[in-house]
Amino acid sequence: MTKKTTIQKEPVKLREKKLANGNVSLYLDIYRNGKRQKEYLKLYLIDATTPLEREQNRQTLATAQAIKSKRLIEMQNGEYSFTRQFKEDTPFLEYYRKMVEERHKNPESEGNWGNWRSCLRYLEIYCDEKTTFKDITPEFINGFKDFLNNVEKDTHKRTGPRRERDVFQGLSQNSKVSYFNKLRACINQAYDERIIPVNPLRGIEGFKAAEVKRDYLTLEEVKQLAATPCRYPILKRAFLFSCLTGLRKSDIQKLTWSEVQKFGDYTRIVFKQKKTGGQEYLDISSQAEKYLGERGNPEDPVFTGFTYGAWTSLELQRWSMAANINKNLTFHCGRHTFAVLMLDLGADIYTVSKLLGHKELATTQIYAKVLDKNKQNAVSLIPDID
């Protein structure tokens, strides 16, 4: 008698769900001990029409496959269970404070830690020490959005009652964006760590960032600055280096000669971004290389004596006035100048994004909006009416 072969079902399958907007939501279909459960991954495939979008979809699928593999290993090791005990009684503010402390340990991301700490001050007003993750519901999240819309800026710093003649000043739009994103990151981590069984953020939109005017210099204006003396040569070198490389002032300040390396015909800057902590490999042009100056010891700063403060801003303005440039000169302006020059000279947006060290392509697309050749070409089609 032939023994019947039992085909075992795959316990974890990656499935797709078509959304109303045309995108595809990825989720895991998990089957164990006769029970089935869906785990939505918050990963989406878009209707790709460009090589960049197809690459984005490929990376998204790879991430989903990695999560699937992780769940399979958890099941094989007996670590996965539908009845896993969640920890919803975890105090919310205590959990958030630990996340703030973790960011404080990274000296390369001081600004990011400051934003996390500022958000904590508003969360401490909005809720209290008795708040647990069981209380973090969609209503709690929407309530925090309303709170940010109506709270007075720096209200946690006020020591006395508000006087009638005091002018009310709310939070800026970008502060609201930042603080809501900190709450989002906290909840997402709690969900990933199985503290909560369901992510209450689903279906809740965050704040939209306000559009900020980005000053940048044209190529002719950069040439004017290069030809104009500056009271502090080190400031001139650092600023023009920013215009030619897109480096932030914080990364220029901490740049050492050990990070300046030679790769064939190119000079490469190998460094960690101070703002994001990301490891970067930036090839620079021969023009930018000239502003590095004479090579020193590996541990020496490249731009010795370069600091940034109120005096720096003042000298930048004096320099711009001497060059007959009526723009607010800042190192942000230098970084923006590099981005716009690259796009104007024909570099594709994906490459520019990598040169700037952006994690999200959407950040770089802001510059494409500043310099839209298609719009310029379109308006040029209007015939002469004279």
GUDODO-848120 format. One record per residue (C-alpha): x, y negated, z; residue number from 0. Coordinates in pm, 1 decimal. Example, Ala and Ser with C-alpha at 12.3 -4.5 7.8 and 13.67 -1.06 7.14 Angstrom:
<nodes>
[[1230.0,450.0,780.0],0]
[[1367.0,106.0,714.0],1]
</nodes>
This chain:
<nodes>
[[0.0,0.0,0.0],0]
[[143.3,-335.9,-104.7],1]
[[187.7,-580.1,178.6],2]
[[3.9,-907.8,118.3],3]
[[232.4,-1212.3,105.0],4]
[[113.4,-1513.7,304.4],5]
[[197.3,-1847.2,144.5],6]
[[260.5,-2100.8,416.6],7]
[[124.6,-2447.5,352.2],8]
[[364.7,-2738.7,360.5],9]
[[288.2,-2901.7,697.8],10]
[[377.1,-3256.4,590.0],11]
[[285.0,-3397.7,251.3],12]
[[348.5,-3745.3,115.2],13]
[[31.3,-3877.8,-42.6],14]
[[-82.0,-4194.7,-216.0],15]
[[-392.5,-4409.6,-177.2],16]
[[-487.8,-4665.4,-442.0],17]
[[-575.6,-5004.4,-293.3],18]
[[-819.3,-5265.6,-424.1],19]
[[-534.4,-5500.1,-518.7],20]
[[-379.9,-5237.9,-747.0],21]
[[-97.5,-5141.1,-510.9],22]
[[-53.0,-4788.2,-375.7],23]
[[-36.5,-4719.0,-2.0],24]
[[185.3,-4426.8,103.6],25]
[[84.6,-4201.0,391.8],26]
[[171.2,-3863.0,540.0],27]
[[-83.8,-3583.2,546.5],28]
[[21.1,-3378.1,851.6],29]
[[-127.3,-3032.0,913.1],30]
[[-54.0,-2831.3,1225.2],31]
[[-235.9,-2560.8,1420.4],32]
[[-550.1,-2606.7,1213.8],33]
[[-557.8,-2981.7,1273.1],34]
[[-499.9,-3252.4,1015.7],35]
[[-383.2,-3608.9,1072.2],36]
[[-297.4,-3901.4,846.7],37]
[[-5.6,-4128.8,927.0],38]
[[-6.7,-4449.2,722.2],39]
[[350.4,-4568.1,669.8],40]
[[284.5,-4936.9,585.4],41]
[[483.8,-4877.1,268.7],42]
[[342.4,-4981.2,-67.2],43]
[[422.1,-4919.9,-433.3],44]
[[353.9,-5210.9,-666.6],45]
[[259.8,-5211.1,-1033.6],46]
[[620.2,-5240.8,-1152.4],47]
[[687.1,-5421.1,-1480.3],48]
[[1053.8,-5520.7,-1436.3],49]
[[1370.8,-5323.1,-1356.2],50]
[[1391.2,-5500.8,-1020.9],51]
[[1035.2,-5400.8,-926.8],52]
[[1098.5,-5041.5,-1036.4],53]
[[1409.2,-5034.8,-815.3],54]
[[1199.2,-5171.0,-527.0],55]
[[949.1,-4886.1,-575.2],56]
[[1232.4,-4632.5,-587.4],57]
[[1368.7,-4755.6,-253.9],58]
[[1020.3,-4754.8,-100.0],59]
[[967.5,-4392.2,-206.2],60]
[[1308.3,-4297.9,-66.1],61]
[[1212.2,-4452.1,268.9],62]
[[881.8,-4262.6,270.9],63]
[[1060.6,-3934.5,190.6],64]
[[1303.9,-3998.7,476.9],65]
[[1014.2,-4045.2,721.7],66]
[[853.7,-3726.6,589.0],67]
[[1179.1,-3536.0,647.7],68]
[[1197.9,-3675.3,1000.2],69]
[[845.8,-3553.9,1080.0],70]
[[930.5,-3206.1,945.6],71]
[[1236.5,-3187.3,1169.5],72]
[[1029.6,-3304.6,1468.4],73]
[[776.7,-3027.7,1402.6],74]
[[1048.2,-2762.9,1362.5],75]
[[1204.5,-2870.6,1692.6],76]
[[869.6,-2875.0,1868.5],77]
[[894.2,-3249.9,1927.0],78]
[[588.1,-3348.8,1725.5],79]
[[240.0,-3313.7,1865.4],80]
[[-99.9,-3462.7,1788.2],81]
[[-156.0,-3480.1,2161.6],82]
[[171.7,-3651.3,2236.0],83]
[[145.3,-3865.7,2545.3],84]
[[155.6,-4233.9,2454.8],85]
[[272.1,-4497.5,2701.6],86]
[[3.0,-4763.4,2666.5],87]
[[43.1,-4862.9,3033.5],88]
[[386.6,-5011.0,2951.7],89]
[[391.4,-5379.4,3063.9],90]
[[391.3,-5589.0,2747.5],91]
[[599.4,-5888.1,2865.0],92]
[[858.6,-5662.7,3028.4],93]
[[895.8,-5471.4,2698.2],94]
[[923.6,-5794.2,2499.3],95]
[[1188.6,-5933.3,2737.7],96]
[[1403.2,-5624.6,2680.7],97]
[[1387.6,-5692.3,2306.7],98]
[[1501.0,-6051.0,2374.9],99]
[[1792.1,-5922.4,2586.5],100]
[[1899.0,-5683.2,2309.6],101]
[[1924.1,-5974.4,2067.4],102]
[[2116.5,-6179.7,2320.3],103]
[[2387.7,-5910.7,2321.9],104]
[[2464.7,-5988.9,1958.5],105]
[[2678.0,-6308.0,1958.6],106]
[[2644.7,-6330.1,1579.8],107]
[[2270.7,-6403.2,1595.9],108]
[[2241.0,-6681.4,1854.3],109]
[[1973.2,-6863.7,1654.4],110]
[[1758.4,-6553.7,1620.2],111]
[[1781.5,-6489.9,1994.4],112]
[[1673.6,-6849.9,2056.8],113]
[[1359.7,-6799.0,1848.9],114]
[[1274.6,-6477.9,2036.1],115]
[[1320.3,-6656.1,2368.7],116]
[[1105.9,-6952.4,2257.2],117]
[[825.5,-6717.4,2154.8],118]
[[848.2,-6553.0,2499.0],119]
[[773.8,-6889.0,2664.7],120]
[[443.9,-6914.5,2474.5],121]
[[355.7,-6547.7,2534.0],122]
[[405.1,-6605.2,2908.3],123]
[[140.4,-6878.3,2889.8],124]
[[-97.4,-6678.9,2668.7],125]
[[-95.6,-6358.6,2877.6],126]
[[41.2,-6248.1,3215.9],127]
[[253.7,-5982.2,3383.6],128]
[[-46.9,-5747.8,3418.1],129]
[[-89.6,-5728.6,3040.1],130]
[[-6.6,-5380.2,2909.4],131]
[[3.4,-5239.9,2556.9],132]
[[-347.9,-5109.8,2616.7],133]
[[-452.5,-5476.7,2602.3],134]
[[-273.0,-5541.7,2270.3],135]
[[-576.3,-5519.1,2043.3],136]
[[-663.2,-5695.3,1716.0],137]
[[-857.8,-5942.6,1931.5],138]
[[-543.8,-6011.1,2139.6],139]
[[-338.8,-6072.4,1823.5],140]
[[-596.7,-6301.3,1661.1],141]
[[-627.4,-6481.5,1992.4],142]
[[-252.9,-6546.4,1993.2],143]
[[-282.4,-6688.0,1640.8],144]
[[-552.0,-6929.5,1762.1],145]
[[-336.7,-7013.3,2063.2],146]
[[-39.8,-7104.8,1839.4],147]
[[-269.4,-7320.3,1625.6],148]
[[-382.3,-7524.0,1925.8],149]
[[-98.6,-7521.7,2180.7],150]
[[111.2,-7830.6,2237.9],151]
[[476.2,-7812.4,2137.4],152]
[[710.6,-7747.2,2434.1],153]
[[413.0,-7725.5,2668.6],154]
[[611.7,-7479.0,2884.5],155]
[[866.4,-7755.9,2953.3],156]
[[608.0,-7997.7,3092.1],157]
[[650.1,-8052.0,3465.6],158]
[[354.6,-8279.4,3535.2],159]
[[0.9,-8336.6,3407.7],160]
[[-44.4,-8466.9,3055.8],161]
[[-109.7,-8842.1,3042.8],162]
[[-383.4,-8982.4,2818.8],163]
[[-140.8,-9205.3,2629.5],164]
[[83.0,-8908.2,2541.3],165]
[[58.8,-8821.8,2172.0],166]
[[-34.6,-8457.1,2115.5],167]
[[214.5,-8274.2,1898.4],168]
[[139.6,-7917.2,1796.1],169]
[[376.6,-7651.3,1668.1],170]
[[512.3,-7684.7,1316.6],171]
[[383.0,-7435.9,1060.6],172]
[[720.0,-7263.8,1038.7],173]
[[737.1,-7229.7,1418.7],174]
[[399.2,-7053.5,1407.9],175]
[[533.5,-6823.3,1136.1],176]
[[844.0,-6745.5,1341.5],177]
[[662.3,-6677.7,1671.2],178]
[[393.1,-6460.9,1513.0],179]
[[662.6,-6258.3,1336.1],180]
[[834.2,-6197.3,1670.3],181]
[[509.7,-6060.0,1812.9],182]
[[469.0,-5849.3,1497.9],183]
[[820.5,-5703.4,1534.5],184]
[[754.4,-5618.7,1899.4],185]
[[427.1,-5437.9,1825.0],186]
[[573.4,-5252.9,1526.5],187]
[[861.2,-5126.7,1741.8],188]
[[620.1,-5015.1,2013.1],189]
[[421.4,-4825.5,1749.2],190]
[[737.2,-4662.9,1608.4],191]
[[841.1,-4561.3,1960.7],192]
[[499.6,-4398.2,2018.4],193]
[[403.7,-4635.0,2297.7],194]
[[74.8,-4705.3,2118.4],195]
[[-113.8,-4452.9,1901.1],196]
[[-255.5,-4706.6,1656.2],197]
[[-97.2,-5022.6,1518.2],198]
[[-338.3,-5310.6,1597.7],199]
[[-172.1,-5532.2,1335.5],200]
[[-337.5,-5352.9,1044.3],201]
[[-547.8,-5590.7,840.8],202]
[[-424.4,-5901.2,1026.3],203]
[[-239.4,-6157.4,818.5],204]
[[31.2,-6375.3,964.5],205]
[[85.5,-6744.7,905.9],206]
[[203.2,-6862.3,566.9],207]
[[529.0,-7055.3,571.0],208]
[[509.6,-7421.5,480.6],209]
[[692.3,-7521.2,167.0],210]
[[999.0,-7728.0,248.8],211]
[[1155.8,-7974.3,6.3],212]
[[1502.8,-7848.0,-77.3],213]
[[1759.3,-8111.5,-167.1],214]
[[2026.8,-7997.0,-407.7],215]
[[2292.4,-8159.3,-623.0],216]
[[2323.2,-8144.6,-999.2],217]
[[2649.6,-8034.1,-1154.3],218]
[[2727.0,-8399.2,-1239.4],219]
[[2672.2,-8502.3,-877.4],220]
[[2906.4,-8226.8,-754.9],221]
[[3168.0,-8361.2,-997.7],222]
[[3109.7,-8714.4,-862.1],223]
[[3171.1,-8593.4,-506.1],224]
[[3483.2,-8404.2,-610.5],225]
[[3619.1,-8725.7,-764.8],226]
[[3529.6,-8942.0,-460.9],227]
[[3764.6,-8962.6,-157.5],228]
[[3624.1,-8856.4,178.9],229]
[[3749.2,-8990.4,511.8],230]
[[3802.3,-8632.2,633.2],231]
[[3961.3,-8407.0,364.6],232]
[[3871.9,-8090.6,560.2],233]
[[3503.6,-8190.2,543.9],234]
[[3529.7,-8247.2,168.3],235]
[[3696.3,-7907.9,117.9],236]
[[3437.7,-7725.4,328.1],237]
[[3137.2,-7891.8,163.7],238]
[[3254.4,-7839.8,-194.8],239]
[[3340.8,-7479.1,-103.3],240]
[[2979.2,-7439.0,10.5],241]
[[2852.4,-7581.9,-319.0],242]
[[3067.3,-7332.5,-514.0],243]
[[2998.8,-7023.4,-300.4],244]
[[2665.6,-7075.0,-120.4],245]
[[2824.0,-7001.6,218.8],246]
[[2651.4,-7145.2,525.7],247]
[[2844.8,-7389.5,744.0],248]
[[2846.0,-7133.1,1028.6],249]
[[3018.9,-6876.2,806.1],250]
[[3265.0,-7134.9,674.0],251]
[[3353.8,-7236.1,1031.4],252]
[[3436.7,-6881.4,1141.2],253]
[[3603.9,-6768.3,816.8],254]
[[3956.6,-6631.5,877.0],255]
[[4230.3,-6541.2,628.3],256]
[[4186.2,-6171.0,704.1],257]
[[3843.2,-6200.2,540.9],258]
[[3988.9,-6350.5,222.0],259]
[[4105.3,-6060.1,7.2],260]
[[4227.1,-6010.1,-348.3],261]
[[4043.3,-5765.8,-578.0],262]
[[4202.2,-5761.7,-922.9],263]
[[4159.0,-6101.7,-1080.8],264]
[[3902.9,-6210.3,-822.1],265]
[[3924.7,-6334.9,-468.1],266]
[[3665.8,-6173.0,-244.6],267]
[[3529.2,-6290.9,90.6],268]
[[3451.3,-5989.5,311.7],269]
[[3259.1,-6111.9,615.1],270]
[[2958.5,-6069.2,842.1],271]
[[2689.8,-6334.8,815.6],272]
[[2658.1,-6516.3,1145.9],273]
[[2285.5,-6574.7,1096.3],274]
[[2181.6,-6220.5,1001.6],275]
[[2479.0,-6004.2,1101.4],276]
[[2475.8,-5850.6,752.7],277]
[[2803.6,-5729.5,601.3],278]
[[2875.1,-5924.2,281.2],279]
[[3119.3,-5891.9,-9.5],280]
[[3130.5,-6220.2,-199.7],281]
[[3347.3,-6269.1,-507.5],282]
[[3431.2,-6636.0,-555.8],283]
[[3538.6,-6836.5,-860.0],284]
[[3890.8,-6968.6,-918.1],285]
[[3751.6,-7321.3,-860.5],286]
[[3622.2,-7224.3,-517.3],287]
[[3952.1,-7051.1,-439.2],288]
[[4136.0,-7384.9,-478.0],289]
[[3941.0,-7528.6,-184.1],290]
[[4065.4,-7251.5,47.0],291]
[[4403.9,-7422.0,73.5],292]
[[4733.4,-7257.5,160.4],293]
[[4706.0,-6906.2,307.3],294]
[[4780.4,-6872.8,678.0],295]
[[4807.6,-6583.6,923.4],296]
[[4529.1,-6320.8,913.4],297]
[[4368.1,-6444.1,1237.2],298]
[[4390.9,-6815.2,1146.7],299]
[[4074.1,-7000.5,1041.7],300]
[[4071.3,-7091.7,673.3],301]
[[3919.6,-7435.2,738.7],302]
[[4125.6,-7534.2,1041.7],303]
[[3976.7,-7830.7,1227.1],304]
[[3635.4,-7808.1,1062.1],305]
[[3357.9,-7865.4,1315.1],306]
[[2998.5,-7968.9,1273.0],307]
[[2805.9,-8230.5,1467.8],308]
[[2650.6,-8576.3,1452.8],309]
[[2975.5,-8729.5,1324.2],310]
[[2984.1,-8476.8,1038.9],311]
[[2636.0,-8573.8,920.5],312]
[[2733.4,-8940.3,932.0],313]
[[3050.9,-8883.6,729.0],314]
[[2860.1,-8678.2,470.6],315]
[[2621.8,-8970.3,421.0],316]
[[2909.4,-9218.4,389.6],317]
[[3075.6,-8993.8,135.0],318]
[[2755.6,-8954.4,-70.0],319]
[[2702.2,-9332.0,-68.7],320]
[[3059.1,-9387.3,-188.1],321]
[[2986.1,-9143.9,-473.3],322]
[[2661.1,-9332.7,-557.8],323]
[[2446.9,-9029.0,-473.0],324]
[[2118.1,-9114.4,-304.8],325]
[[2050.0,-8776.4,-142.6],326]
[[2059.7,-8639.5,210.9],327]
[[2387.4,-8448.0,213.1],328]
[[2388.7,-8146.4,445.7],329]
[[2545.5,-7801.0,428.8],330]
[[2195.2,-7667.2,359.6],331]
[[2205.8,-7892.7,54.2],332]
[[2539.7,-7735.5,-44.5],333]
[[2394.5,-7383.2,-22.7],334]
[[2086.2,-7487.9,-220.7],335]
[[2312.1,-7649.2,-480.9],336]
[[2494.7,-7320.9,-539.4],337]
[[2166.8,-7129.5,-581.0],338]
[[2017.4,-7377.6,-828.2],339]
[[2343.5,-7406.9,-1027.0],340]
[[2362.0,-7027.5,-1063.2],341]
[[2003.8,-7002.7,-1189.0],342]
[[2048.1,-7303.0,-1417.7],343]
[[2359.0,-7146.4,-1571.3],344]
[[2170.2,-6826.0,-1651.1],345]
[[2242.6,-6589.3,-1361.0],346]
[[1950.3,-6353.6,-1291.3],347]
[[1761.5,-6398.4,-966.9],348]
[[1856.3,-6053.0,-829.8],349]
[[2229.5,-6133.4,-860.9],350]
[[2180.8,-6477.4,-704.0],351]
[[1994.6,-6311.5,-416.5],352]
[[2292.8,-6082.0,-354.5],353]
[[2539.1,-6371.8,-375.1],354]
[[2340.9,-6563.0,-111.8],355]
[[2314.7,-6256.1,113.0],356]
[[1934.6,-6266.1,118.2],357]
[[1759.7,-5955.5,248.9],358]
[[1435.8,-6037.0,67.3],359]
[[1408.2,-6136.9,-297.7],360]
[[1115.7,-6363.8,-207.2],361]
[[1360.7,-6590.4,-20.7],362]
[[1556.3,-6645.4,-341.3],363]
[[1244.9,-6698.7,-552.7],364]
[[1198.9,-7034.5,-379.2],365]
[[1497.5,-7160.5,-577.5],366]
[[1349.3,-7033.0,-901.8],367]
[[1044.4,-7242.6,-820.9],368]
[[1265.7,-7551.1,-784.9],369]
[[1421.3,-7486.3,-1123.7],370]
[[1156.5,-7351.8,-1360.4],371]
[[1294.8,-7352.2,-1713.1],372]
[[969.1,-7217.0,-1855.4],373]
[[778.3,-7521.0,-1729.2],374]
[[1042.2,-7753.1,-1868.4],375]
[[1033.9,-7580.2,-2205.7],376]
[[653.0,-7590.7,-2208.8],377]
[[624.4,-7965.1,-2152.1],378]
[[892.6,-8020.4,-2417.2],379]
[[653.1,-7873.6,-2676.0],380]
[[436.3,-8186.7,-2662.4],381]
[[497.4,-8371.9,-2991.7],382]
[[598.8,-8736.5,-3013.3],383]
[[281.7,-8948.8,-2992.4],384]
[[444.9,-9267.5,-3126.1],385]
</nodes>
